[in-house]
Amino acid sequence: MGKMRSILLLALCLGFTYSYAQKKQGSLTQRYGNSKKPLRFRMNKKMAVICPIFHPSEYPYQGIGFRAGDPFALTYKLFATKWLAISVDGGIAAYGLYKDRYRELYETLPGSDSLVYENHQVKKDYFFSGKISFYQEGPKFLKGLDIYAGFGWEMRFAEVLYGFNEDLGNGIEEFGSVTKQWDYMGPEVHMGLEYAYFDLPISAFLEGSLFYDITYQPTFTKFQFGIGIRYVF
């Protein structure tokens, strides 16, 4: 049954490609008469995805889309070869997941030992990362699924408003606030799955990564996870 399904899918792909080729050839003949023009449909990237197969000779591909999770980001990936890709992501972190992180950083502020922490509010928390990924084909029974892993560098830009009580002596306390800019960075390792067996030129992915801050003490390690899609062209 599995073999019959594969044969039927291949036949549909070939039939669609042949029909598309005949139509394209007719339009080119009308445009160019009897002149011999190279027909790129045989190597067209979108056709390769529709079939849906990434043709090995058509690399590099590009993909642009978005990722939901921590963090939420716009994402661009250059599929340089079948086994190597470079990606750039930029977006907004999930504020609620970093509450303890920014509470700990408060203790590093000058004079914090005499200021009693009350609360804080994250006014912004942006991130930017660049990564290199190495690809490997997934299980044969899941055509179009790739497994990848790699490493990169991540930068974070956060602005946090802190509220505190200051001891003025004689049992008198005064409430105050201060806004602190926390910019930090560090290496990131990641692993993910990418699936590209659709009737449209898109790929879907899920990815987990581990970020390690090298800027502030105490050092900070954070697991991040997201899912997303990219339009492939």
N, C-alpha and C positions, 0 to 999 in steps of 0.2 A: 504493500500500500504506500509506503514511504517513497519507494522508487517511482511509482506511477505519479505521485504528487510532484516530485522533483521534475520528471519528464514533462508533465503538463505545464508547470511553471516556466520551464525553459522554453517550451513551445510558444507560450503566450508572449514571453519576452521577445523571442525571435520574430514572431508574427507582428508584434507592435513595432519593432525596429524596422522590419521590412516595409510595413505600411507607411511609417514615417519617412523612410528613405525614398519611396516612390513619390510621395507627395512633395518632398523637398526637391527631388530631382526635377519634377515637373515644373516647379516654380523657378528653379535655376535655369532651366532650358528656356522658359519664356523670357527670362531676364537677359540671358547671355547668348541666346540663339544656339548655334551648334558648336560654339567654342567650348573647349574642354576646361572646366574649372574643378579644382579639388573640392570634394564634398566633405565638410568637417563633421557631418552628422555621425559618421562612423566612430568618431572619437569624442563626441560631444559629452561634456561632463554631466549635464542634466539628464541626458538619455541614460548615461551610465548609472545614475542614482535611481531613475525611474524603473530600470529593469529588475531589480536595483543592484547594480554592481559598480563599485569604484574601479574604473579601468586602470590597471597599473601604469600605463604609459601617460596617463593624464595628470599625474601629480606634478606640481603641488595643487591642492585644493585649499579653499578658505571657508571658514565658518564664522557667522556672527549671530549672537542671540542673547539670551538672558539665563540667569541662574537664580533659583529661589532657595532660601534656607539661611544658613549663617556662613558667610554674609550673603545678602541679596546683591547681585551684580550684573552688569553688562559684561559679556565675554566675547573675545575674539580668539580664534585658533587658526594657525597656519599648519595644515597637514603637509609637511614638507615631503615626506615619503610615506610608504605604507607602514613603516615602523617608527617614525619620528615626527613629533609635532611640537610646536611652540605656541603658548597661549598667553594672553594678557587679560586680566580681569580687573574691574574697578567698580566699587559700589559702597553699600552701607552695611555696617555690622548690626546684628541683633542686640540692641542695647541691653535688654534684660539679662542676657547671658554673661554680661561682664560686670555685674553689680559688685561682686566680691573683689574683682580685679581693681576697680577704681577706689573701692573702700581701702584696700591695702596700700595703694599708691598715696592716699591722703597722709599716711603715717610718715612718708618721706618728705613732706613739705616742711620748710624751715619754720620753727616755732610751733609745730603741731603738738609737741609734748605739753604745751600750756593751753592748747585750744581743744575743747571737747567736741568731737565730731557729733553732728546731729543728723545730717542727711546729705544727699548729693543728687544732682540731676545731670544726665548726659545731654548736652546741647547738640553735639554732633559727634559722629564716629565713622569716619571714612576709611576705606582701605584700597590698596593698589598692590597687585602682585604680578609677577612674571614667572612662567614655569616652562620646563622642558619635560615632555612625556615620551615614554617609550612604549610602543604598542606590540601586542601579541594577539593573534586570532583566538577567539573563544572556542567553546566546544563545537564540534562539527555539526551537531544536530540543531544548533542555534545560529543559523547563517546570518551574517550581518552584525554579530556581537563581537566586540573587541574588548580586551582587557588592557589597561595601561597603568603605568606607575612612573613616578619621576620626582623631581625636586625643583625648588625655586626660591624666590626671595619675596617677602611680604613686608609692606610698610603700612602703618596705622597712624591716623591723625584724629585725635579725640579732643574735645573741649568739654570740660566738666565744671559745673557750678557746685561748690561745696558750701554747706551751712554749718556753723559751729557756734559754740558758746565760749566766751573768753572770761576767765576768772579775774575779776578786778580787785579781789580781796574783800574782807569783811562780809563774806557770804554774798557778794554782789556779782552777778554774771551779766554779760552783755552779748546779745546775739549778733553775729556778723556773717559775712559771706565773701567768698573769693572764687574767681574763675581761673582755672588752670588748664593750660594746653599741654596735653600728653602726646608727644610724637615718638613712636617707637617702631622698631623693625627687627627682623630676624629671618632665619631660614625656615623653609616649609617643605615637608615631604607629603606626597599625595598618592592616592590609588583610586581607580575608578573603572566603570564599565560604560561603553558607548555602543549604541545600537543604531544602525542605519539601514534597516530593511523596510523602507516605506515606499509608497507610491509618489511621494513628494521629495524634493531635494533637501531633506532635513535629517538631522541626527539628534537622538535623545541620549542624555548621559546622567549618571549619578556619580558623585565624587566625595570622598572623605580625605581630609588632610590634617596634618599636625603642625601647628605653628609654635615656634620657640622664640620668645622675646629675649634679646641680648642687650637691650638698652638700659633697663631699670632693674634694680634689686628690690625685693627678691625676684629672681627670674620667673618667667611665666610661660607655661605650656598650655595650649588650648587646642582641643579637637574641634574641627569644623566639618560641616556636612551640607551638601546641597544637591538639587536636581535641576536639570534645565534642558533646553533645546537650542539648536543652532541651525540657521539656514545655510546650506552648503552651496558654494558656487566656485 
